[in-house]
Each structure stands twice: as structure tokens, then as C-alpha cells.
Amino acid sequence: MTTNDSQRARLAQLVTGLAVVRGRVTLASGVESDFYVDMRRATLHHDAAPLIGHVMLDMLEEAGLSTNDVDAVGGLTMGADPVATAMLHAAASRGLDLDAFVVRKAAKDHGMRRRIEGPEVAGRRVVVLEDTSTTGGSPLEAVEALREAGAKALAVAVVVDRDTGARERVEAEGLPYYAALGLPDLGLD
């Protein structure tokens, strides 16, 4: 088992213990499920958050997207925010430069009136993030906003893929889709 495999296994344990909630719920997509993966319970946890940053960086590097290829990471607020921050800190701990950004659902109607917060993304290579993805709608909304702002979206990367169509939808838009964990990793297959 490589270090990355052991970190990924530890992350799966943490997500299972912290974020998996059993019971009938309606997801943001409108789909009903017998469980909910409340990723904020993991992405904002003192043990899980740093691990998420490192596992996500490792996953992108294994896919051929090193921080030399990626300028910034982020996605639609709120699910992507702590994932992007965890990756920013993990990269910094490795001596790597990686910025983070936040995509609002709509541009602010005051101040700078920005839809994308953080360092400028125009002309930059970005990876769009999500904590957990069902249909791929949130990351694709972020991709659209980023493209309008002049960024080059390289891929979509999620911590947990629910395996309900997000991969297919994202790949149909011409973007690679990467997931650190799937439902089988969480004992939910």
C-alpha cells in the first residue's frame, strides 16, 4: 500500500464516520436517497480537512495535473470552499504555489460586483472542485462562470462521487472528472 493509498483509506474512514448520515433525504438534485453524505462535517474537521487537501493534490498529480499545470482550484460556494482551502494549505506545506477561488451563485450587487472571489482567474488554468457530486450540476455551473471570466478549466475533481451521473455529465462537456472516493469506499454500495 502506498502512502497515498493509506491516506485515502484513512480519509474514507473519516468521511464514513463523520459525514455519512443514514435516513431518507432529498438531495439538492431532487433525487431521494436512503443516506446523505454531509461533507461539511468532514471538510471542516480538524483531522479530515488537511487529509482532504493532500489526497486531492495526490489524485490530481497521479492524473498528470501537477501544480505546475494548475494555477488555482475552487468551485461553487459552499461545498467547494473548504476543499479548495485544504488544497491551498496542503500545497503550501509542500512548498508549492496554488491559489484558491470561490464562485458565487450570482455576482454581488455591491462592492466589486464579482462572481468569482479570490485571485484573478482570467488566463489561468483551474480545476473545479466539489465536496460531493450527484449530477455534476454545481461544478458545471462553476465551469461556465470561470470560462466567462476567462479561465481555462482543466478538470473537475470531487472528494466523493455518488455515482449517479456526474462523471458522465462532466465528461460530456469535454472535461476529465476525478473522484477521490466513491460510495463503495464509504460502505454505501
N, C-alpha and C positions, 0 to 999 in steps of 0.2 A: 504494500500500500504506500503510495507516495504521500508527501506532506499534504498536497492539495486534496487527495482523497480523504485523508484523515480529517482535514479541516472541513471538507464538505460533509462528511459523516457527522461531525460534531455539530455543524450548522443544522443539519436535518434533525438531530436530536433536540436542539434548542427550539427550532421552529415548531416541531411536533409538540413539545411540552409547553411552550409559551403561547403559540398563536392558533393552534387548531381548536376550534370550538365546534362541538357536535350538537346538532339540533337543526330543525327545519328553518332555513333562511332564504330570503330572496336576495340574489346578488345584484350588483349595480347594473348588470346586463339585463335584468329582469328574469333570469333563469332561477328556478328554485333548486335548492341543494339541501342535502342532509348534514352538511358541515360548512363551516366558514373558516377561512384562513385569515385571521385578523393580524396582518403582518406588522402593524404599528406596534403590537406587543413584542415583536422581535426586533424590528428596525430601530426602536428607541430603547432597547435593553442594553445594559452595560456590558454583558458578555457577547450577545449576539451581534450587535451593531458593528463592532470592529471586525468581527469574523466575516460578516457580510461584505464589508469593503474588500478584504483580502481575497475571499472566494470569488467575488465578481471580477476583480482585477485578474486573478489567475485564469478564470474562464475566458476572458477576452484575449489574454496573451496566448492561451492554448489554441484559440480560434484564429490566431495570426494578427490580432489587433493589439499591438503594444502601445504604451503611452507615447511612443514616437509617432504612431499613426493617428492617435486620438487626442484632440486638444481639450475637450470638455465632455462632461456627462451630466445628464439631468432628464427631466421629463415633466409631465403634467403634475401640478401640485394636487394632492398632498402625498400620494403614495410614493412618488419617485424622490421626494426631497431628502428623507433620511438616508436612502440608498446612495444618492449622489454624494451626500456629505460623508458617508462612511468610506466611499471610494476615494474621495479627495484626501481624506486623512490617511487612508492606507497607502496611497501613492506617495504622499509626503513622507511617511515613515520609511519608505524605500528610497527616498531621495529623488523621486520622480515628480515632474510637473504635470498636474491635471487639474483643470478648473471644473467647477460645477455651475449649473444654472437651474432656474426654476421657470417653468412655463405656466403662466396663469390661464385660467379658463377663458378669460377675456382681458383685454388691455385695461389698465387702471384709467379712471376718468379724471384723475388729478395728477399732480406732480409731473413725472417724466412721461406718463401715459404709456408705459411699456407693458408689453405682454410677456416678454422674456426678461427675467431679472438675473443679475449677476454680471460677470464679464461679458463684453460684446461677443456675439456668436457669428456675426457676418463674416463669411470667408473661412470659417473654422470647421474642422472635422469633428463631428459629435456622435456620441452613442446615446440613444434614447433609452431611458430606464423605466421600470415599473416594479413595484414590490411583488404583486401577484397579478396574473393576467388571465382573464377568462375569454374574452372575444378579441382582444387586441385594440379595442376602440380608443382607450386612453393614450397608449403610445402612438397610435397613428394620428390622433389629434395633435399631439406634441410634434410629430414629424412634419405635419402640414404647417404649423406655426413656425417651426425652425426653418423650413425651406423658404417660407415667405420672408423671413428675416435674413436670408442669405447664407444660412449654414448648410453644410453638406452632411446629411445624415448617413452614417456608415452602417448602422445596425440597430436592432432593438435587443436589449438584454433585460431579463426579468429574474427575480430571485426565485419565485415559484410559478410554474406554469400549471394551470388547472387542466390542460389538455382538452379544451373544449372549443378549439378553432382559432385561437390567437395566432399560433405559428403559421397556419395556412393563410390567414388573412394578411399578416405582415409580409410573408414571403410573396404573396400575390402582388404586393406593392413594390416588389423588387428589392426588399431588404432582408439580409440574414437575420435570423431570430435565434437567440441563445437563452437557455434557461439553466440556472444553477441547480434547481431542484424540480422534480415532478411529483405528482401525487403518490407514486409508489415509494418515493424516498420518505414520505411522511406517513406511510402505512394506510393510505387512503385509496388504494387501487381496487 
